[in-house]
């Protein structure tokens, strides 16, 4: 972790550690980025907007090898500094669109967060400088991709919510990293709907499911 903070201070890319000013682009001059132009081009931007259970859902990136490796380095190898990478290409646009909204981050395992020293989606959400709701939680540890089809149908029993009053009458943006079957996301939407929000939209970093 210290290594990344040191690299940032030296104006080096958070992903490849190359100097940020080595291959400067016009876009970088307008909006300084924590990653270099070469790494920027490795993100395959989808910005796909679909309807999910009657709510607007936006997927930012294609789930390719680059994104999968980057996400693993952040969540699996505890590379905290990478929190600044995932939304940097859209930060100004998202801050403008969702001004006045509250971000509800998808739940993660409390045990994993303690091991990492941070909650991955919460830290990514903080980069938008918008209010954050962390009341969604996992009642037990599980990994969505490891669940069978029948087990995924029971995900609603594994997720809870507290501090519901914080969402009453609010515009809520649900933020998650990857959508697979959509079971966790559906449960999050249902739980937030029970809090009587004004509106719900969903923002997903990437999707493993071609149907999304």
C-alpha positions as CSV (number, residue, x, y, z in Angstrom):
1,X,0.0,0.0,0.0
2,X,2.8,2.4,0.9
3,X,4.4,1.7,-2.5
4,X,1.3,3.0,-4.3
5,X,1.1,6.2,-2.2
6,X,4.7,6.8,-3.0
7,X,4.1,6.3,-6.7
8,X,1.2,8.6,-6.7
9,X,3.3,11.4,-5.2
10,X,5.8,10.9,-8.0
11,X,3.1,11.3,-10.6
12,X,3.1,7.7,-11.8
13,X,0.3,5.6,-13.1
14,X,-1.5,3.7,-10.4
15,X,-1.7,0.6,-12.7
16,X,1.6,0.3,-14.6
17,X,3.7,2.9,-12.7
18,X,4.8,4.7,-15.9
19,X,5.1,8.5,-15.7
20,X,1.7,10.1,-16.2
21,X,3.1,12.7,-18.5
22,X,5.0,10.3,-20.7
23,X,2.3,10.0,-23.4
24,X,0.0,12.9,-22.5
25,X,-3.3,13.2,-24.3
26,X,-5.5,16.2,-24.7
27,X,-8.1,14.6,-22.5
28,X,-5.5,14.3,-19.7
29,X,-4.7,18.0,-20.0
30,X,-8.4,18.9,-19.5
31,X,-8.9,16.4,-16.6
32,X,-5.8,15.0,-14.8
33,X,-6.1,11.2,-14.3
34,X,-4.5,8.8,-11.8
35,X,-3.7,6.5,-14.8
36,X,-1.7,6.9,-17.9
37,X,-3.1,7.1,-21.4
38,X,-2.0,3.6,-22.3
39,X,-3.8,2.0,-19.3
40,X,-6.8,4.3,-20.0
41,X,-7.2,2.7,-23.5
42,X,-7.3,-0.8,-21.9
43,X,-10.7,-0.1,-20.5
44,X,-13.3,-1.1,-23.0
45,X,-16.1,1.4,-22.4
46,X,-19.7,0.2,-22.8
47,X,-21.7,2.8,-21.0
48,X,-24.7,0.5,-21.7
49,X,-28.0,1.6,-20.2
50,X,-30.8,-0.9,-19.8
51,X,-33.9,-1.4,-17.7
52,X,-33.5,-3.7,-14.8
53,X,-36.7,-4.5,-12.8
54,X,-38.1,-1.2,-14.1
55,X,-35.1,0.8,-12.9
56,X,-32.3,2.3,-15.0
57,X,-29.1,0.3,-14.9
58,X,-25.8,1.5,-16.5
59,X,-22.8,-0.8,-17.1
60,X,-19.6,1.1,-17.6
61,X,-17.0,-1.4,-18.9
62,X,-16.6,-4.7,-20.7
63,X,-15.5,-7.5,-18.3
64,X,-12.3,-8.4,-20.2
65,X,-9.0,-9.9,-18.9
66,X,-7.6,-6.4,-18.1
67,X,-10.7,-5.5,-15.9
68,X,-10.8,-8.8,-14.2
69,X,-7.1,-8.6,-13.3
70,X,-7.5,-5.0,-12.1
71,X,-10.5,-5.9,-9.9
72,X,-8.6,-8.9,-8.4
73,X,-5.6,-6.7,-7.6
74,X,-7.8,-4.3,-5.8
75,X,-10.1,-6.7,-4.0
76,X,-8.1,-9.8,-3.8
77,X,-4.6,-8.4,-3.3
78,X,-5.8,-5.4,-1.2
79,X,-4.3,-2.8,-3.5
80,X,-6.2,0.1,-1.9
81,X,-4.8,2.8,-4.1
82,X,-6.7,1.4,-7.1
83,X,-9.9,2.7,-5.6
84,X,-9.2,5.9,-7.6
85,X,-9.1,4.1,-10.9
86,X,-12.5,2.6,-11.6
87,X,-14.6,5.8,-11.9
88,X,-11.9,8.3,-13.0
89,X,-13.0,8.2,-16.6
90,X,-16.6,9.2,-15.6
91,X,-16.2,11.1,-12.4
92,X,-17.2,14.6,-13.6
93,X,-20.1,13.2,-15.6
94,X,-21.4,11.1,-12.7
95,X,-21.0,13.9,-10.2
96,X,-23.1,16.1,-12.4
97,X,-25.8,13.6,-13.2
98,X,-26.2,12.4,-9.6
99,X,-25.8,15.6,-7.7
100,X,-28.3,15.4,-4.8
101,X,-28.4,11.6,-4.9
102,X,-27.1,9.2,-2.2
103,X,-25.0,6.2,-3.2
104,X,-26.0,2.9,-1.7
105,X,-23.0,0.5,-2.0
106,X,-23.6,-3.2,-2.6
107,X,-22.8,-5.3,0.5
108,X,-19.5,-7.1,1.0
109,X,-18.4,-9.6,3.6
110,X,-17.5,-8.1,6.9
111,X,-14.8,-10.7,7.4
112,X,-13.2,-9.9,4.0
113,X,-13.4,-6.1,4.7
114,X,-11.6,-6.6,8.0
115,X,-8.9,-8.6,6.3
116,X,-8.4,-6.0,3.6
117,X,-8.6,-3.1,5.9
118,X,-11.3,-1.4,3.7
119,X,-14.7,-1.9,2.1
120,X,-14.0,-2.0,-1.7
121,X,-17.2,-0.5,-3.1
122,X,-17.5,2.1,-0.4
123,X,-14.0,3.4,-1.2
124,X,-14.8,3.6,-4.9
125,X,-18.0,5.4,-4.1
126,X,-16.1,8.0,-2.1
127,X,-14.2,9.1,-5.2
128,X,-17.4,10.8,-6.4
129,X,-17.7,13.0,-3.3
130,X,-21.4,12.2,-2.9
131,X,-23.3,11.0,0.2
132,X,-22.9,7.3,0.8
133,X,-25.3,4.7,2.4
134,X,-23.6,1.7,3.9
135,X,-26.7,0.1,5.5
136,X,-26.8,-2.9,3.1
137,X,-25.0,-5.9,4.7
138,X,-24.4,-9.6,4.2
139,X,-25.8,-11.7,7.0
140,X,-23.3,-14.4,6.2
141,X,-20.2,-14.7,4.0
142,X,-20.8,-15.9,0.4
143,X,-19.4,-15.3,-3.0
144,X,-22.1,-14.9,-5.7
145,X,-20.1,-16.8,-8.4
146,X,-19.7,-19.8,-6.1
147,X,-23.5,-20.2,-5.6
148,X,-25.6,-22.7,-7.5
149,X,-28.7,-21.6,-9.3
150,X,-30.9,-22.7,-6.4
151,X,-28.7,-21.0,-3.9
152,X,-28.8,-17.7,-5.8
153,X,-32.6,-17.8,-5.6
154,X,-32.1,-17.6,-1.8
155,X,-29.7,-14.7,-1.8
156,X,-32.5,-12.5,-0.4
157,X,-32.2,-14.4,2.8
158,X,-28.5,-13.5,3.1
159,X,-28.7,-9.7,2.8
160,X,-30.2,-7.2,5.2
161,X,-30.5,-3.5,5.7
162,X,-30.4,-1.0,8.6
163,X,-30.6,2.8,9.0
164,X,-33.5,2.7,6.5
165,X,-34.6,6.2,7.5
166,X,-31.6,7.6,5.6
167,X,-33.1,6.6,2.3
168,X,-36.7,7.8,2.8
169,X,-37.7,10.2,0.1
170,X,-34.1,10.2,-1.4
171,X,-32.8,9.5,-4.9
172,X,-30.7,6.4,-4.5
173,X,-27.9,5.2,-6.8
174,X,-26.9,1.5,-6.1
175,X,-23.3,0.9,-6.9
176,X,-21.7,-2.5,-7.5
177,X,-18.6,-3.8,-9.2
178,X,-19.9,-6.8,-11.3
179,X,-23.3,-8.2,-12.1
180,X,-23.6,-11.9,-12.8
181,X,-27.1,-13.4,-12.2
182,X,-28.5,-10.2,-10.8
183,X,-29.8,-11.9,-7.6
184,X,-27.8,-9.8,-5.2
185,X,-28.8,-6.6,-7.1
186,X,-32.5,-7.6,-7.2
187,X,-32.4,-8.1,-3.4
188,X,-30.7,-4.7,-2.8
189,X,-33.4,-3.0,-4.9
190,X,-36.2,-4.7,-3.0
191,X,-34.7,-3.8,0.3
192,X,-34.2,-0.1,-0.7
193,X,-37.8,0.0,-2.1
194,X,-39.0,-0.9,1.3
195,X,-37.5,2.4,2.6
196,X,-39.7,4.5,0.3
197,X,-37.0,6.2,-1.8
198,X,-37.9,8.9,-4.4
199,X,-36.1,7.1,-7.1
200,X,-33.6,4.2,-7.7
201,X,-31.0,3.8,-10.4
202,X,-28.1,1.3,-10.6
203,X,-24.5,1.8,-11.7
204,X,-22.4,-1.3,-12.4
205,X,-18.7,-1.2,-13.2
206,X,-18.8,-4.3,-15.4
207,X,-20.9,-7.4,-16.3
208,X,-20.0,-11.1,-16.7
209,X,-23.4,-11.8,-18.3
210,X,-23.7,-11.0,-22.0
211,X,-27.4,-10.5,-21.5
212,X,-26.7,-7.4,-19.6
